[in-house]
Amino acid sequence: MKSILPSAWTLPQRIRDRLGESAGRQRAMEAEGHLLLVLHQPPTAAEPERAGRFFWRDPAGAWKSNACGAGIQGLKSHIDEYATKIDKLEDALQVATSSAALYAILRELAPLARTTRNMLVALQQARELCPADRDLIVLRDRAGELDRAAELALHDAQASLDYQVAYHQELESQRTYEMAVATHRLNLLVALFFPIATLSSILGMNVVHGLENARSPQTFYMVLGAGLAAGLILAIGVGRRPAPASHSQRKPAPPK
């Protein structure tokens, strides 16, 4: 079976036999003084597969990688990629105000936080397998800081999204309450005038009021104006904004 490691690497066969056709989970392996770190490149939501990166430390302490350059700087560059991506997502989180934007950040943060945590575990294993390597101690601590930063950013993004959902639910609840109050007021008006309208339609109340023979159009406009004024007063009364149903239903301040 063809090895997924570079053919020029002179790793012990014991290590090569522990690798399959893909990188698999992040981990550290040691044999005959050789250390192999199997890590993943920073993940994205659009790529469910995790691309592996391999970092080899020979018995003399020299590092090589298949993707990030030679020397311990290659492993540092790999960790710096995680730091850069976490920083960008934290900056995006600061300006995100919509549920869609927060969800997009969560989709990126969730796999990133999980992969960062597993990278920390692999570096801790490498630290235990090579206790004399000071660079591994520094990089392990750096990975621990990134793990905490990713977890905090993930928690903040989830909390912001939960707030957005609760905020809009509260607004919708208040609108529903206002519509119920307005409907109740209209029902009261209908109950008030329905008997009069029914009796008028049954009995035909053509009462003599003195305006039957009015010839001036001003009389018509005065009656029309009085009717419109009365309707306007009723509309203002019915459309008056009701108080919140309870203290908990008051509109919260919009998220910043």
PEWO-V88516 format. One record per residue. N is the residue number from 0. RES is the residue in one letter. SS is DSSP state (H for helix, E for strand, L for the rest). BURIAL is 1 if it has 9 or more other ideal C-beta (glycine too) atoms within 8 Angstrom, else 0. D_CENTER is the distance of its C-alpha to the mean C-alpha in Angstrom with 1 decimal. Layout:
[[N;RES;SS;BURIAL;D_CENTER] [N;RES;SS;BURIAL;D_CENTER]]
//
This chain:
[[0;M;L;0;43.3] [1;K;L;0;42.0] [2;S;L;0;40.1] [3;I;L;1;36.7] [4;L;L;1;37.9] [5;P;L;0;39.8] [6;S;L;0;43.4] [7;A;L;0;44.8] [8;W;L;0;43.2] [9;T;L;0;45.9] [10;L;L;1;43.9] [11;P;L;0;45.7] [12;Q;H;0;45.8] [13;R;H;0;44.4] [14;I;H;1;41.0] [15;R;H;1;41.1] [16;D;H;0;41.9] [17;R;L;0;38.7] [18;L;L;1;36.6] [19;G;L;0;35.9] [20;E;L;0;35.1] [21;S;L;0;31.5] [22;A;L;1;30.2] [23;G;L;0;28.7] [24;R;L;0;26.9] [25;Q;L;1;26.9] [26;R;E;1;30.2] [27;A;E;1;33.3] [28;M;E;1;36.9] [29;E;E;1;40.2] [30;A;E;1;43.8] [31;E;L;0;47.0] [32;G;L;0;45.4] [33;H;E;1;42.8] [34;L;E;1;39.1] [35;L;E;1;36.4] [36;L;E;1;32.7] [37;V;E;1;30.5] [38;L;E;1;27.1] [39;H;E;1;24.3] [40;Q;L;1;23.2] [41;P;L;1;19.6] [42;P;L;1;17.5] [43;T;E;0;15.4] [44;A;L;0;13.3] [45;A;L;0;16.2] [46;E;E;0;18.8] [47;P;L;0;19.0] [48;E;L;0;22.3] [49;R;L;0;22.6] [50;A;L;0;25.4] [51;G;E;1;27.7] [52;R;E;1;29.3] [53;F;E;1;32.5] [54;F;E;1;34.1] [55;W;E;1;37.7] [56;R;E;1;39.7] [57;D;L;1;43.4] [58;P;L;0;46.0] [59;A;L;0;46.8] [60;G;L;0;43.3] [61;A;L;0;42.5] [62;W;E;1;39.0] [63;K;E;1;38.2] [64;S;E;1;35.1] [65;N;L;0;34.7] [66;A;L;0;32.0] [67;C;L;1;31.7] [68;G;L;0;35.3] [69;A;L;0;38.0] [70;G;L;0;38.4] [71;I;H;0;36.0] [72;Q;H;0;34.3] [73;G;H;1;32.8] [74;L;H;1;31.0] [75;K;H;1;29.9] [76;S;H;1;28.6] [77;H;H;1;26.6] [78;I;H;1;24.9] [79;D;H;0;24.6] [80;E;H;1;22.5] [81;Y;H;1;19.9] [82;A;H;1;20.2] [83;T;H;0;19.8] [84;K;H;1;16.7] [85;I;H;1;15.0] [86;D;H;0;16.4] [87;K;H;0;15.0] [88;L;H;1;11.4] [89;E;H;1;12.1] [90;D;H;0;13.7] [91;A;H;1;11.0] [92;L;H;1;8.7] [93;Q;H;0;11.8] [94;V;H;0;12.1] [95;A;L;1;8.8] [96;T;L;0;9.6] [97;S;L;0;8.4] [98;S;H;1;6.0] [99;A;H;0;6.9] [100;A;H;1;6.5] [101;L;H;1;3.0] [102;Y;H;1;3.3] [103;A;H;1;6.3] [104;I;H;1;5.9] [105;L;H;1;4.9] [106;R;H;0;7.8] [107;E;H;1;9.8] [108;L;H;1;9.5] [109;A;H;1;10.3] [110;P;H;1;13.6] [111;L;H;1;14.3] [112;A;H;1;14.3] [113;R;H;0;16.4] [114;T;H;1;18.8] [115;T;H;1;19.2] [116;R;H;1;20.3] [117;N;H;1;22.7] [118;M;H;1;24.0] [119;L;H;1;24.9] [120;V;H;1;26.7] [121;A;H;1;28.7] [122;L;H;1;29.6] [123;Q;H;1;30.8] [124;Q;H;1;32.9] [125;A;H;1;34.4] [126;R;H;1;35.1] [127;E;H;0;37.0] [128;L;H;1;38.9] [129;C;L;1;39.9] [130;P;L;0;40.2] [131;A;L;0;42.4] [132;D;L;1;39.9] [133;R;H;0;38.6] [134;D;H;0;36.1] [135;L;H;1;34.3] [136;I;H;1;34.0] [137;V;H;0;32.5] [138;L;H;1;30.0] [139;R;H;1;29.1] [140;D;H;0;28.4] [141;R;H;1;26.3] [142;A;H;1;24.2] [143;G;H;1;23.9] [144;E;H;0;22.5] [145;L;H;1;20.0] [146;D;H;1;19.0] [147;R;H;0;18.5] [148;A;H;1;16.6] [149;A;H;1;14.1] [150;E;H;1;13.8] [151;L;H;0;13.4] [152;A;H;1;10.7] [153;L;H;1;8.8] [154;H;H;0;9.8] [155;D;H;1;8.9] [156;A;H;1;5.2] [157;Q;H;1;5.5] [158;A;H;0;8.1] [159;S;H;1;6.6] [160;L;H;1;4.5] [161;D;H;0;7.9] [162;Y;H;1;9.8] [163;Q;H;1;8.9] [164;V;H;1;10.0] [165;A;H;0;12.9] [166;Y;H;1;13.8] [167;H;H;1;14.3] [168;Q;H;0;16.0] [169;E;H;1;18.3] [170;L;H;1;19.2] [171;E;H;0;20.0] [172;S;H;1;22.1] [173;Q;H;1;23.9] [174;R;H;0;24.7] [175;T;H;0;26.0] [176;Y;H;1;28.2] [177;E;H;1;29.5] [178;M;H;0;30.5] [179;A;H;0;32.2] [180;V;H;1;34.2] [181;A;H;1;35.2] [182;T;H;0;36.3] [183;H;H;0;38.3] [184;R;H;1;40.1] [185;L;H;1;41.0] [186;N;H;0;42.3] [187;L;H;0;44.5] [188;L;H;1;45.9] [189;V;H;0;46.7] [190;A;H;0;48.4] [191;L;H;0;50.4] [192;F;H;0;51.7] [193;F;H;0;51.9] [194;P;H;0;55.3] [195;I;H;0;56.8] [196;A;H;0;55.6] [197;T;H;0;56.9] [198;L;H;1;60.3] [199;S;H;1;60.6] [200;S;H;0;60.0] [201;I;H;0;62.5] [202;L;H;0;65.2] [203;G;L;0;64.8] [204;M;L;0;65.1] [205;N;L;0;66.9] [206;V;L;0;67.9] [207;V;L;0;70.3] [208;H;L;0;68.5] [209;G;L;0;70.6] [210;L;L;0;68.2] [211;E;L;0;69.4] [212;N;L;0;72.0] [213;A;L;0;70.0] [214;R;L;0;70.5] [215;S;L;0;68.5] [216;P;H;0;64.9] [217;Q;H;0;63.9] [218;T;H;1;64.1] [219;F;H;0;61.6] [220;Y;H;0;59.2] [221;M;H;0;59.6] [222;V;H;1;58.7] [223;L;H;0;55.8] [224;G;H;0;54.5] [225;A;H;0;55.0] [226;G;H;0;53.0] [227;L;H;0;50.1] [228;A;H;0;50.1] [229;A;H;0;50.0] [230;G;H;0;47.1] [231;L;H;0;45.2] [232;I;H;0;45.8] [233;L;H;1;44.6] [234;A;H;0;41.5] [235;I;H;0;40.7] [236;G;H;0;41.3] [237;V;H;1;39.2] [238;G;H;0;36.3] [239;R;L;0;36.2] [240;R;L;0;32.7] [241;P;L;0;32.8] [242;A;L;0;31.7] [243;P;L;1;28.5] [244;A;L;0;29.2] [245;S;L;0;28.5] [246;H;H;0;27.3] [247;S;H;0;23.9] [248;Q;H;1;23.4] [249;R;L;0;23.8] [250;K;L;0;21.3] [251;P;L;0;19.1] [252;A;L;0;18.7] [253;P;L;0;15.9] [254;P;L;0;13.1] [255;K;L;0;14.3]]
//
